[in-house]
Amino acid sequence: MITEKNLSELSDSLEKKEISSTELTRACLERIEKLNPSINAFITITGDEALKAAQKSDERRKNGAHLSPYDGIPIAIKDNINTKGVRTTCASRMLENYIPPFDAAAFENISAKGFILIGKTNMDEFAMGSTTELSYFGATKNPFDLERVSGGSSGGSAAAVAARMAPAALGSDTGGSIRQPAAFCGVVGVKPTYGRISRYGLVAFASSLDQIGTFARDVTDAAALLKMAAGGDKRDSTSVFANDDFSSAITGDVKGMTIGIPEEYFKGIDSDINSEVMNKVSLLEKKGARLEKISLQYTEYAIPVYYLIATAEASSNLARFDGVRYGYYSKDASDLEALYLKSRGEGFGKEVKKRIMLGTFALSSGYYDAYYLKALKVRSFIIGDFKNAFSKVDVIISPATTRPAFKLGEMTSDPLQMYMSDILTISANLAGIPGISIPIALSTEGLPIGLQIMANHFDEKKLFQVARSVEEESEPLVPKL
């Protein structure tokens, strides 16, 4: 079936003229029409526009003027990444009808390679959540079990790739929002080094933590898409003008590499996940890698540090949504103050309002030093933890999640438990280092298990090198839909 092929296979098929972009795009749209009503991975489906773009791609290939080997392949985009002329909602009532007048830099980059936007994917509102249950448009279901969460906040992108509705997708990762849903849905998810991909056009949640990344079905595809989306951008002062070719690193050769095993990341882990991760680590050792136990002693502080910094930055970033310039506004307001209060009160969901209030409190006079400034200081210790570790090891391996995907509604009454679901991924965002989640096995309940690899800043080559070696020892995970 055409939708079962990955990016590399689709590129070959298009090059050999075994399929056309129009046929491929139509097949993906048919798959979306069939499965999206039950999975709810997409908020907006760009069917007509995608088919028109596919016809143009076919013409380019016919004339020998295709833009790249991937010209004509459909892709899904998380709905907090701006797409010109296509609504970008952030899964919020606040932006329900917002149509951006510009493209995000990452989308510009892949569009220049001929990728076709097939739709905008569901997410937790303004990327604030770990389950994609906090979407104004309803929860995204896990393709492996429709009674379970897809993870979040990029759950729609992960589910779309897992369910073969799109061969690849872009998401964003603020505290694990790519790696955690990738692990829950059995796909590959990459959060690159902070600055590797421009954040221009990504609707900001926490600016010092947000990073656009990729979803795909294998490591090679995830790396290829990352290279195409990356690149320096003068519109983003934090972006870096470096774009490596990762393909040369995807050899699977780990001989002579040192792999760090952090003791703090294996506490309180589901037994299935623990055994499967350690099994893959043992296989890497047999391939010539050396294992070294390490300690990341400040891991226990990652959750409170993250939620202080992230909510403080969210409080500042979301101040622009006030009912005046764009987005939702209340028609019942009698004066300017009422307009602000009603527009924000009605436009934002409960979780977003809670995080704005927490962030405003942390930044307020009298509490700034006690909370926000202290969190910044501890963040520097977490960064130092990783610097010390990478002076001894090439990569760090851990589980991606503490447990497989849990049931819908299971965490909604206990937000602290939901926050803790990101304990294994948050530190990488605080440190700005790259991380990847790779599907390695199914649990005894038939749910995907993800293994996480982290590397030093701009060391994505090592990340992909080890990831490919793990992938060689793992069977692809495919939901029965």
C-alpha positions in Angstrom: 0.0 0.0 0.0 1.4 3.4 -1.0 0.8 5.0 2.4 2.9 2.3 4.1 6.1 3.6 2.4 8.5 5.9 4.2 10.0 9.1 2.8 13.0 7.4 1.2 10.8 4.8 -0.5 8.4 7.4 -1.7 11.2 9.5 -3.1 12.5 6.4 -5.0 9.0 5.6 -6.3 8.5 9.2 -7.5 11.9 9.3 -9.2 11.2 6.0 -11.0 7.7 7.3 -12.0 6.1 4.2 -10.3 3.7 6.7 -8.6 2.8 10.3 -9.1 2.5 13.0 -6.4 -1.2 13.3 -7.2 -1.7 9.6 -6.6 0.3 9.7 -3.4 -1.5 12.8 -2.1 -4.9 11.4 -2.9 -4.0 8.1 -1.1 -3.1 10.1 2.0 -6.2 12.1 1.9 -8.3 8.9 1.6 -6.5 7.5 4.6 -7.2 10.7 6.5 -10.9 10.6 5.5 -11.1 7.0 6.8 -9.2 7.3 10.1 -9.3 10.9 11.3 -12.9 10.8 12.5 -11.8 8.2 15.1 -8.3 9.3 15.8 -8.7 13.1 15.5 -5.1 13.8 14.5 -5.9 16.7 12.2 -7.7 20.0 13.0 -7.5 21.3 9.4 -7.2 19.2 6.3 -6.0 21.0 3.2 -7.2 18.5 0.6 -7.9 20.8 -2.4 -4.8 22.9 -1.9 -2.7 19.7 -1.5 -4.0 18.2 -4.8 -3.3 21.4 -6.7 0.3 21.4 -5.3 0.7 17.7 -6.2 -0.3 18.5 -9.8 2.3 21.2 -9.9 4.9 18.8 -8.5 4.1 16.3 -11.2 4.6 18.9 -13.8 8.0 19.8 -12.4 9.1 16.2 -12.4 7.8 15.8 -16.0 9.9 18.7 -17.0 12.9 17.5 -15.0 12.7 20.6 -12.7 11.8 19.0 -9.4 12.9 20.9 -6.3 14.4 18.0 -4.4 14.2 14.1 -4.3 11.2 14.7 -1.9 9.3 17.0 -4.2 5.6 16.0 -4.2 5.5 14.2 -0.8 2.7 15.2 1.6 3.6 16.3 5.1 1.6 17.2 8.3 2.4 20.3 10.3 1.6 20.9 14.0 -1.0 23.6 14.3 1.2 26.1 16.2 3.5 26.4 13.1 2.4 29.3 10.9 1.3 28.4 7.4 0.4 31.3 5.1 -3.3 31.3 4.1 -4.0 28.2 6.2 -5.5 28.7 9.6 -3.2 28.1 12.6 -5.3 27.6 15.7 -2.8 26.4 18.4 -5.8 24.1 19.2 -7.4 27.1 21.0 -10.6 29.0 20.8 -8.4 32.1 21.0 -7.0 31.4 17.5 -9.9 29.3 16.1 -10.2 31.4 12.9 -6.7 32.9 12.7 -5.2 32.7 9.2 -1.5 33.8 9.2 -0.2 36.1 6.5 3.3 34.4 6.5 5.0 31.0 6.8 7.1 29.8 9.6 10.8 29.5 8.6 10.8 25.7 9.1 7.8 25.4 6.8 9.4 27.8 4.2 12.5 25.5 4.2 10.6 22.3 3.5 8.2 23.9 1.1 11.2 25.0 -0.9 12.1 21.3 -1.2 8.6 20.5 -2.7 6.9 19.1 0.4 3.1 19.4 0.3 1.1 20.5 3.3 -1.7 18.0 3.7 -3.1 19.3 7.0 -2.5 20.9 10.4 -2.3 18.5 13.3 -4.0 18.5 16.7 -2.2 19.5 19.9 -2.7 20.5 23.5 -3.8 24.2 23.5 -0.8 26.5 23.0 1.4 23.3 23.4 0.6 23.2 27.2 0.0 19.6 28.0 1.2 16.0 27.7 -1.7 14.2 26.3 -3.4 16.3 23.5 -6.5 16.1 25.6 -6.3 19.8 26.3 -7.3 20.7 22.7 -10.3 23.0 22.1 -11.0 20.5 19.2 -11.1 17.4 21.3 -8.5 14.7 22.2 -6.3 12.8 19.7 -6.5 9.1 20.2 -3.6 6.7 20.1 -3.6 4.6 16.9 -2.5 1.5 18.9 -5.4 1.8 21.3 -8.2 4.3 20.7 -8.9 4.4 24.5 -5.4 5.8 25.2 -3.7 9.1 24.8 -1.4 9.9 21.9 0.9 12.0 24.2 1.5 15.6 23.9 1.6 18.3 23.1 2.4 17.1 19.5 0.1 14.2 19.7 -1.6 14.9 16.4 1.6 14.8 14.5 2.7 11.6 16.1 -0.6 9.9 15.6 -0.8 11.0 11.9 2.6 9.4 11.2 1.8 6.3 13.2 -1.6 5.8 11.5 0.0 6.2 8.0 -2.1 9.4 7.3 1.2 11.2 6.5 4.7 9.8 6.0 6.3 12.5 8.2 5.4 15.6 10.2 6.8 18.6 12.0 6.1 19.2 15.7 7.4 21.3 18.5 9.1 20.3 21.7 9.2 22.5 24.8 9.6 19.8 27.5 9.3 16.6 25.6 6.4 17.3 23.3 7.9 15.5 20.4 9.8 12.6 22.1 7.0 11.6 24.5 4.2 11.3 21.9 6.6 9.6 19.5 7.3 7.0 22.2 3.5 6.6 22.9 2.7 6.2 19.2 5.6 4.1 18.1 7.4 6.5 15.7 10.7 8.3 15.6 10.7 11.8 17.1 13.6 14.3 17.1 14.2 17.4 19.2 17.3 19.1 17.7 19.7 21.3 19.5 18.1 24.6 20.5 18.8 27.0 17.6 19.2 24.3 14.9 15.8 25.2 13.5 14.5 28.7 13.4 11.6 29.5 15.7 10.4 32.3 13.4 6.7 31.6 12.9 6.3 29.1 15.7 3.7 30.5 18.1 5.7 30.9 21.3 4.9 29.1 24.5 8.3 29.3 26.3 10.8 30.9 24.0 14.0 29.6 25.7 12.7 26.1 25.6 10.6 25.8 22.4 12.2 23.9 19.4 10.7 22.6 16.2 11.5 19.0 15.4 10.6 16.1 13.2 8.4 12.9 13.2 9.0 10.0 10.8 8.9 6.3 10.7 12.6 5.7 10.8 15.8 7.4 11.8 17.0 8.1 8.2 13.8 9.9 7.4 13.8 11.9 10.6 17.3 13.0 10.0 16.6 13.9 6.3 13.6 16.0 7.3 15.6 17.7 10.1 18.3 18.8 7.6 15.7 20.3 5.2 13.9 22.2 8.0 17.0 23.5 9.6 19.2 26.5 8.8 20.1 29.9 10.1 17.5 32.7 10.0 18.1 36.4 10.6 14.5 36.7 11.8 15.4 34.5 14.8 18.3 35.8 16.9 18.7 32.4 18.6 19.0 30.4 15.3 22.4 29.1 14.3 23.8 29.3 10.8 24.9 25.6 10.8 23.2 22.8 8.8 25.1 19.5 8.9 24.6 16.6 6.5 23.5 13.8 8.9 23.3 11.1 6.2 27.0 10.2 6.5 26.5 9.4 10.2 23.6 7.0 9.9 25.8 3.9 9.7 24.8 2.1 12.9 28.5 1.7 13.8 28.9 2.3 17.5 32.2 0.5 18.0 34.4 2.6 20.3 31.6 4.9 21.4 30.9 5.4 25.1 27.3 5.4 26.2 26.2 6.9 29.5 23.5 5.3 31.5 22.1 7.8 34.0 20.9 6.1 37.2 18.3 8.8 37.9 16.5 8.0 34.7 15.8 4.4 35.6 13.9 5.0 38.9 10.2 4.4 39.0 10.1 3.0 35.4 7.6 0.5 34.1 9.1 -3.0 34.2 8.5 -3.6 30.5 10.1 -0.3 29.5 13.1 -0.9 31.8 13.8 -4.4 30.5 13.4 -3.5 26.8 15.7 -0.4 27.1 18.4 -2.4 28.9 18.1 -5.2 26.3 18.9 -2.7 23.6 21.7 -1.2 25.6 23.2 -4.7 26.0 23.0 -5.2 22.2 24.9 -1.9 21.7 27.6 -3.2 24.1 27.9 -6.4 22.0 28.4 -4.2 18.9 31.4 -2.6 20.5 30.1 0.3 22.5 31.3 0.8 26.0 28.8 1.5 28.8 29.4 3.9 31.7 27.1 4.5 34.6 26.7 8.3 35.2 24.8 10.5 37.5 22.8 13.6 36.5 22.2 14.7 40.1 20.0 17.7 39.4 17.4 15.7 37.5 15.0 15.8 40.5 14.8 19.6 40.2 14.0 19.5 36.5 10.2 19.5 36.9 9.9 22.5 39.3 12.6 24.5 37.3 10.8 23.8 34.0 7.3 24.8 35.2 8.6 28.0 36.8 10.5 29.1 33.7 8.0 27.8 31.2 5.0 29.4 32.9 6.9 32.7 33.3 7.7 32.9 29.7 4.2 31.8 28.7 2.8 34.7 30.8 4.8 37.1 28.8 4.3 35.5 25.4 0.6 35.1 25.7 0.0 38.7 26.8 -0.4 39.6 23.1 -3.7 37.7 22.9 -5.9 40.4 24.4 -9.0 40.6 22.2 -7.8 43.7 20.5 -5.4 43.0 17.6 -6.3 39.5 16.4 -7.8 36.3 17.7 -11.0 35.8 19.7 -12.7 38.8 21.2 -15.8 39.0 23.4 -18.7 40.9 21.9 -20.3 41.5 25.3 -17.6 43.7 26.7 -18.8 47.2 27.9 -15.3 48.8 28.2 -11.6 48.1 27.5 -11.0 46.3 30.8 -14.0 44.0 30.3 -12.8 43.3 26.8 -9.5 42.1 28.1 -11.0 40.0 30.9 -13.8 38.5 28.9 -11.7 37.8 25.7 -8.9 36.1 27.6 -11.3 34.4 30.0 -13.5 32.9 27.2 -10.7 32.5 24.6 -8.2 30.5 26.7 -8.8 27.1 28.2 -8.4 26.2 31.9 -4.8 24.9 31.6 -3.6 27.9 29.7 -5.1 30.3 32.2 -3.6 28.4 35.0 -0.1 28.5 33.6 -0.4 32.2 32.8 -1.4 32.9 36.4 1.4 30.8 37.7 3.9 32.6 35.5 2.6 36.0 36.4 2.9 35.1 40.1 6.5 33.9 39.6 7.5 37.1 37.9 5.7 39.5 40.3 7.4 41.9 42.6 8.5 40.2 45.8 8.5 36.7 44.2 10.8 37.1 41.2 14.0 36.4 43.2 12.5 33.6 45.3 11.1 31.6 42.3 12.0 32.7 38.8 15.6 33.8 39.5 16.3 30.7 41.6 14.9 28.5 38.8 17.3 30.1 36.3 20.2 29.4 38.7 19.3 25.7 39.1 18.9 25.5 35.3 22.6 26.4 35.0 23.4 23.4 37.3 21.4 21.1 35.1 23.3 22.4 32.0 26.5 21.8 34.0 25.4 18.2 34.7 25.2 17.5 31.0 28.5 19.3 30.2 30.2 17.1 32.8 28.6 14.0 31.5 29.5 14.6 27.8 33.1 15.1 28.8 33.1 11.4 29.6 30.5 9.9 27.2 29.4 10.3 23.6 25.6 9.9 24.2 23.2 9.2 27.0 20.5 6.6 26.8 17.4 6.3 28.9 13.7 5.4 28.6 11.7 8.1 26.8 8.7 7.7 29.2 8.1 6.2 32.6 5.2 4.1 31.3 3.4 3.3 28.1 0.4 5.4 26.9 -2.2 5.7 29.6 -5.9 5.8 29.2 -7.8 8.9 28.2 -9.0 10.9 31.2 -6.7 9.1 33.6 -4.5 12.1 34.3 -7.0 15.0 33.9 -8.0 15.0 37.6 -4.4 14.9 38.7 -2.4 17.6 36.9 0.8 17.0 39.0 0.9 13.4 37.7 0.5 14.6 34.1 3.4 17.1 34.7 5.5 14.2 36.0 5.0 12.3 32.8 7.7 14.5 31.2 10.3 13.9 33.8 12.6 12.0 31.4 12.5 14.6 28.6 12.4 18.0 30.3 16.1 18.3 31.2 17.1 18.2 27.5 15.1 21.3 26.8 16.5 23.1 29.9 20.0 22.3 28.6 19.2 22.9 25.0 20.7 19.6 23.9 19.3 17.3 21.1 17.3 14.2 21.9 15.5 11.4 20.0 12.9 8.8 20.8 13.0 5.5 18.9 10.3 2.8 19.0 11.9 -0.4 20.2 9.2 -2.9 21.2 5.6 -3.4 22.4 4.7 -3.7 26.0 2.8 -6.7 27.3 -0.4 -4.7 26.7 0.6 -4.2 23.1 1.6 -0.5 23.5 4.8 1.1 22.0 7.9 1.6 24.1 10.3 4.4 23.2 14.1 4.6 23.9 15.6 8.1 24.3 19.1 9.1 23.2 20.6 12.5 24.1 23.8 14.0 22.8 25.8 17.2 23.3 25.0 20.5 21.7 25.1 20.2 17.8 26.1 16.5 18.1 23.1 15.2 16.2 25.4 13.1 14.1 26.3 10.9 17.1 22.6 10.9 18.1 21.6 9.5 14.7 24.5 7.1 14.6 23.5 5.4 17.8 19.8 5.7 17.0 20.3 3.8 13.7 22.2 1.1 15.6 19.2 0.7 18.0 16.8 0.7 15.1 18.7 -2.2 13.4 17.8 -4.3 16.5 14.1 -3.3 16.6 11.1 -4.3 14.5 8.9 -1.5 13.1 5.8 -0.9 15.1 2.6 -0.7 13.1 -0.9 -0.2 14.6 -3.7 -2.5 13.4 -6.2 -0.1 12.0 
